[in-house]
Amino acid sequence: MHRSLDKLRQISRPSSAIQSPQLPVAINTCYLLQYVYWLLLQALTIPISIHHHSVYEYLVCSEDSVVMAIEDETGAPLIAQDEKGKENNFMVYISTFVAVCGSFAFGSCAGYSSPTQSAIREDLNLSLAEYSLFGSILTFGAMIGAIASGPMADLFGRKGALRISTAFCTAGWLAIYFAQGSLPLDIGRLATGFGMGVFSYVVPVFIAEIAPKQLRGALTAANQLMICAGVSVAFIIGTMLTWRILALTGLIPCAVLLVGLFFVPESPRWLAKIGKQKEFEAALRKLRGKDADLSEEADEIQDYIETLQKLPKAKLFDLFQRRYLRSVTIGVGLMVCQQFGGINGICFYTSSIFESAGFPADVGTIIYAILQVIITALNALFVDKAGRKPLLLVSGAGLVIGCLLAAISFYLKTYEIGLEAAPALAVTGILLYIASFSAGMGAVPWIIMSEIFPINIKGAAGSLATLTNWFGAWAVSFTFNFLLSWSSYGTFLVNAAINLAGILFIIVMVPETKGRTLEQIQAAINT
């Protein structure tokens, strides 16, 4: 007789899934089918029939997709379709699209100052120091937003925090549009920076909490992709529009986000945390589809929330307790690796780096912008297949090599050795650096940060990690020019050393989170 399907749902996850080496054909067939259907439909459950007379065995082919049970003394089909295959992820995709409008708004804010510098200075008679304040105050606003982002997301919900940050961005863009002097210009820039800081934390957390685990990495990586797209669009259309009209274009993603939030559900995990049981079930049903079996996922979320609710509410100093120390170290450490490897210095001064190396700055900048978007898009496609940790390691190796090539280029130029090779080495090094950063170090730290913190410390820990990120962005961008004046090749050697240390940190500390629920990840790290 057939065994109960309930037993199938208790099969272990992929890390211990394949127990029978006697069926290589079945294994390869399952993985091939899974891969093909991922490319075509993103998520599909495939029923296959196999007859086999042997001892009762299980074979799990993938995450929540195909489950095969090989049973003795039956001639019936032995592969059952997992009821979770009835999930409809349409609302997950819509919710992600709405959320990453915040990421696009983030990129629009970050990319605004570059194409508008000369026009704003001329129209408002700003000195270089006044415009420099206008550009840099964005980062201070983002640091304030980073500090507030966790408590806001915990108090008002993920959607509430997104609405508040959108309101700040909208007010900031309007202040910039109507500005007649430096003060309203700076106030507007500070407000948009605050919105950026909140977006940088809440968007990836919201996506991670609504997405099924087999889609979580790709959808969370869309955050970084849309940031890059926002920066590139602002840079391109900024060359064709006046600075006031460009400020108005920043309102478009804000408007789409505000309207879209009325049609998407709140994070089920946040609703469970605050005890809204009916709303939790309704939100999860809306995200997974009316025919999906929610019992296992809902029970897992509820059990984990109940366990965490027994713990006292976390404060900042509680993050350094032994049970949370590893997750906090991973989250903050990845942000240090991301920023102190030199990305913002290289990003902000790409044109001057190319000019110093003897390469046309406009050509190099265009190649840089296109390459960044393409590689970030590819990262979003492969992060759930390749895994988080391999992408980080490959990315870190590329960052080290890119920095070394740039260092060699500037060394040759400094000592006038092989001058004809210096521009090619500099361009190759910088573009390799940007491609490598976009392939892993740009998006993956935010993905992992959104996955590893238990929900009772997520607000405080997320704020700390985001604040670390923005402080690193400010520190690197502020000191980069001073380092270049000290030693151009020495600057890149320092960056290479930091990125090498980052590789060691990733090898020792960072776990693989692909294919696991948030509750499984957090329980494994924080025990």
ZICOR-V304432 format. One line per field, one symbol per residue. ss: DSSP state (H for helix, E for strand, L for the rest). phi: phi as a letter, one per 40 degrees, with the letter a starting at -180 (. if undefined). Layout:
# ZICOR-V304432
ss = ???
phi = ???
This chain:
# ZICOR-V304432
ss = LLLLHHHHLLLLLHHHLELLLLLHHHHHHHHHHHHHHHHHHLLLLLLLLLLLLLLLEEEELLLLLEEEEELLLLLLLLEEELHHHHLLLHHHHHHHHHHHHHHHHHHHHHHHHHHHHHHHHHHHLLLHHHHHHHHHHHHHHHHHHHHHHHHHHHHHHHHHHHHHHHHHHHHHHHHHHHLLLHHHHHHHHHHHHHHHHHHHHHHHHHHHHHLLHHHHHHHHHHHHHHHHHHHHHHHHHHLLLLHHHHHHHHHHHHHHHHHHLLLLLLLHHHHHHLLLHHHHHHHHHHHHLLLLLLHHHHHHHHHHHHHHHLLLLLLHHHHHLHHHHHHHHHHHHHHHHHHHLLHHHHHHLHHHHHHHLLLLHHHHHHHHHHHHHHHHHHHHHHHHHHLHHHHHHHHHHHHHHHHHHHHHHHHHHHLLLLHHHHHHHHHHHHHHHHHHHHHHHLLHHHHHHHHHLLLLLHHHHHHHHHHHHHHHHHHHHHHHHHHHHHLHHHHHHHHHHHHHHHHHHHHHHLLLLLLLLHHHHHHHHLL
phi = .ccccccccccccdcbccbbccbccccccccccdccccccbgaabbcbbbbabaccbbabcacfbbbbbbbcgbbcdbbbcccccccbcdccccccdccccccccdcccccccccbdccccccbfccccccccdcccdccccccccccccdccccbgccccccccccccccccccccccbaccccccccccccdddccdccccccccccbccccbcccccccdccccccccccccccccbbcccccccccccccccccccccbbccccccccccgccccdcccccccchcccccdcccccccccccccccccccbdcccccdcbccccccccccccccccchccccccbdcccccccgbdcccccccdccccccccccdccbccccgccdccccccccccccccccccdcccccbfbfcccccccccccccccccccccaccccdcccdcbccdccbccccccccccdccccccccccccccccccacccccccccccccccccccccbcccbcgbcdcccccccbb
